[in-house]
Amino acid sequence: MSGTRHISAFTLRHRKLIVLLFILATLASAFFVFFVRVNNDMTRYLPAESESTIGLALMGEAFGGGSDAGLVQVMIPSANVKEALLHKETLRGIGGVEAVSWLDDEADIFTPIEFLDTSITERYLKDGYALYQLSVIPAQASYIMREIDAAFGGNASVSGAAFSDAQIMSMTNRETQNTVMILLPVMLFILIIATRSIVEPLAILAALGVAVVINMGTNYFLGEISFITNTVSPILQLAITLDYALFLLSSFKRQRLSSPSPLEAMKAAVSESFVSVAGSAATTLFGFAALMFMRFGIGFDLGLNLLKGILISFASVVVFLPCLVLMLNRFIKNPIERELAVETGEHKKSVFFRNRWAIMLVLVIVSVPAYIAQSRNQFTYSTTSVNEAEDSARDQVTKAAVFGDDRANVLLIPSGNPAKENALIDSLQSLPEVSRITSYASTVGKTIPTLMLEPSQLSQLTSNGLSRIILYNSTPYESAEAFRLVEQIRELAHDAYPDESYLVGTDANLFDIMNVIESDAKLINMIAILAIIFVLLLAFRSVSLPLLLVFTIEAAIWINMAVPYFTASPLNYIGYLVVSTVQLGATVDYAILLTDHYRRNRRSHDRVESIRRAVGSSKYSILISSAILATAGLSLFFASQNSIVVEMGMLLARGTVLSALMVVLALPALLTVFDKVIEKTSLKNKPAAEVIDEK
């Protein structure tokens, strides 16, 4: 490690310059944070070849807006048709509203309303309310919501993906700040207890905080990031990379006891801890890198951001933190070597060894049903639902109470053949789940003369050689019935227009997201497991140890993901994939730490004494690390109002605790039971002979 020592010597000699450069980089990154574009449209992460992606692109070119999210609904109190028409004109005058559809676009309002078909009129005018269908520019949804609220004195109820997405976007930054406000005090409290100092925790938080800000600021150069990445990544980076700083400072304290000066102690500490920090970072990096192989682009987005964050944190810990600590050294008390608690007493001394077979039995009894249960979870795929207390959720409920809870899906087909289009529409209307259809062929020339429609209204039904058929249905949201309807509509459309029809919309998009994500699951899990096994293989030069360590963490993951099955709670598939990978990559370090201590003790002690010492010397570090990572998960759980972030927070918190328990309770039994297997399948670390009274 002479190369590392030479580099650390150079940076430490110029520590004031290094600290200044990091501060400047942090300030520049903080400036760019305000210009990072955050995307909430998950359809943009679908593969280019998916029907939703192709259809949305075509619809954007032909009709503007670029997304089905541009179709929204507004419910306004209206006493009669005349008042409702005035409201329609007000809505049309709001910037960002491309078209407004109401009763007069489907029926002749010059006919007394009593003589019109009630099945039509009650879609638009009912119980003193008028319901309007708007085509809006999604990017201007926040402005439109404010204008509608101002125009109608807060009495309008707005609903639709564009409005809920806008509300989620406005919550994202606020939630990230709230999460950090919860996490930081807890981290500081834990670190003060762990280090018995106030300066060291502040130095650690400063080094990690610098890394987080630089990572967030450099997102500007990626073009945009998802709202999930923007909310989750800073918290995970902060909590996961804390170990790196603790490794370094622990080594620095040991070196201070024998080094002639703090500078020499820090040089030795950087050199000594570099391998541990790099190894810990490597397992985490490979876990996150697996996410980048998802066909659903949210995995690549989050994986790349976390990958970048881990590398920046690594650089900050091995370069910036040593310089900062030396500059603050006068405020840090002289180290007092803390003897790590090692259990004594004959019963406690052999507790893991004497109960190894009982622990193994319990492990099998728990792991097998957990593995089966986690594979049978009921999954959801939406990423944009908000807390029921939010305005968009309340407005949706208010609107549904009067006009029902229907959703729009859009079918794009070639225009120019009204007879063929009407035949398809007749087939679609025969589907019992389809409540109504709006299209050029079924409306213009039949119920409304072309001359009575505004050009903007016509352009929302046919444009650039495409016809837009809007289908409404009230199937349960994100249900088997909704997905079956998507398949039926696509089948009818493909029969009429082979390779020329595209169905997009809330249900269709979720259907495509479901298919893509489910095909990703086995791939990324396998990549993550194999990559981490490869890293462990190099680290321990053992064939059996990587399998035992990965099994320990995987068992914790199975138990974590089985909880929703046994509690009959739906589990979001994206959260399931992301947290599974994060839990594996982040908490396998606990297993590595305990195993490394066991193997080193095994060179001079028997299995019983080795595992006793290993647990005693590593449990303190495992407790601190797992407590902070679990707190990060709970911070996301309590601070967020987005369902997927809340769910990911709870999965992360519970998974971290389970991983720590498995490492401290189950892994010692595995190491002692398979000790001879480990010896025969390892290239180094020859163990001491067993004592004859182990039994």
C-alpha positions, 0 to 999 in steps of 0.5 A: 500500500506504499502507493496509497501512502504516498498519495495520502502524504501528498494530499495531507501536506496540501490539506488546506488546498484540498479542503478549499477545493472541496468547499468550492466544488460543494458551493458550485454543486449547490448552485447546480442543484437548483437547476436539476430537472426532476422527472415524474413521468415513469412512462419515459423510462419504458424501453423504446420498443414498448407500445406505450413509448411508441404511442406516446411519442406519436401522440406528442408529435400529432397532438402536442403535450407528449403524454396521456397525462395531458388528459385531465378533468375539472369539476365546477359547480354549475347551476345550468347549461348557460353557466356551464358554457361560461365556465368552459370559456374561462377554462379555455382562456387559461394558458397551457389548456389546449382544448376543453370538451363538454356536453356541447361537443357531444350533443346539441345543447340548443335542444332543451336538456330535458329531451336529451339522452340522460346517459349523455348529459349526466356525464357532463352535468349532474347534481349541480356540477359540470365536468369538463375534459381538458387537454393540457400541457403537462409541464404547465400543470402547476400553473393551470391548477393555480389559475383554475383555483383563482378563477373559481374561488377554490371551488373547482375539483381537478383530477388527472395524472398531470395534476397529481404529477405536478403535486408530487413534483412540488412535494419532492424537494420538500420531502427530501429536506424533511427526511434530512432534517429527521436523519441528521440529528439521529445520526449526530446523536449516534455518532456522538455516543459512538465516538464520545466526541462532538468534533469527530461526528461533525467532521464525518457529517461534513465529509459525507454532506459534501459528497451528497451535495456534489452528487446532487449537483452533478446530476445537472449534467445527466439532463434529468433524474427521476423523482424517486432518485431525487428523494431516495438517493441522497438519504441512501448515500449518506447512510450507506457511506457512513461506514467508510468514515468510521473505518478511517477514524477508527484506524486513525485512533489506533495509529495515534497510540503509536505514531509520533505525530497526528500527521504520521498517524493519519498517513498510516490510517489512510493506508491501513483503512483503504482496503477495508473502505475500498472493499466495502465500497466495491460490494455496494457498487456492484449491488447498485450497478445491477440496477443499471441492467433493468430494461425499465430505465428507473433502475439505470437512473437510480443505479447510476446516481447511487454509483456516482454517489458512492464513488464521490463519498469514497473520494471524500472520505479518503481525501477530504476527511483526513485533511479536515480531521488534521485541521481540527485535530487540536479540538479532538481529545487524545484517543483512549483505546476502547476495549471492545466488549468480549463476552466471558463465562463458560455458557456465553463463551460457547453459546453460538457453538453449542446451539449451532444446530438449533440455530440452523434448524430455525434458519431453515424453518424460517427461510424456506416459507419466507422464500416461497411467500415473497415470491407470491406477493401481490404487486403494484406498479404505479409510482405516482400515488400520493397521500389521501390528504393531498389536494389531488387525491381529495379532488379525485374522491370528490369528483368520483362521488358525483360522476364516478371514477372513470379513467381515460385511455387513448387509442391511436389509429390511422385516420382517413377511413371513417367506416373502418374506424366506426367498425372498430369503435362498435367492437370497442363499445361492446366491451362491458368495461368501456363506459363511453368513447369519444372520437372524430368518427363517432362524434363529428357528422353524427351528433355534432356538425363539423362547423360547430367545432372549434379547430382546436377541438378538431385537432385533439381528435384527428391530426397528422394522419392519426385519429385519437379514440378516447376510451373511458372505463371504471375498472378498479385502478391497477387491477387484473380487470384493468389489465385484461381490458388493455389486452382486449382493446389492443387485440381488437385494435391490432386485428383492425390495424395490424402494427398501426395501432397504439394504446396509451393511458394510465392502464395501458402504461401500467400494463407495459411497466408491469411486463417490463419490470417483471422481466427485469426481476430475475436478471438484476437479482442474479447480476447483483448476487453473482457480482457480490459473490465475485467480489467476496471470492477475491476478498476471501479467496474462498469458494464457500464463504461468499455463498454463506455470506450471500445466503445470510443476507438473502435470507434476511431479504426473503423474510423482509419481503415475505412480511407483506404477503403474510399481512396481505399488503400489496407490495410495489414492484419497483420498491421490491427490486430496488430495496432487495438490491440495496439491502444486499449491497449495503448490508453484506458489509456486516457479514464481511466484517464479522467473517473477517474478524472470525477468520483472523481469530481462527489463525490462533484460536479454536472455533468457539473462541474465534466466533466469541471474539468475532461477535464481540469485536464486530457487533458494536460496528454493526449496531451503529451502521445498521441503526443509521441505515434503518433510521434513514429508511424510517426517515423516508417512511415518515417524511414522504407522502408518495406511496412508493417512497413510504414503502421503500422506507419501511422495507429498507428499515425492516430489511436493515434490522433483519440483516443485522440480526441474521449476521449476529445470530445466524452467521456465527452458527453457519461459520462454525458448522461449515468451518471445516468446509471453509478450510478445505475451500479456501486458499489462505488463513490456515486455522488453528487446531480444534481443542478436544473439549469443544463439545 
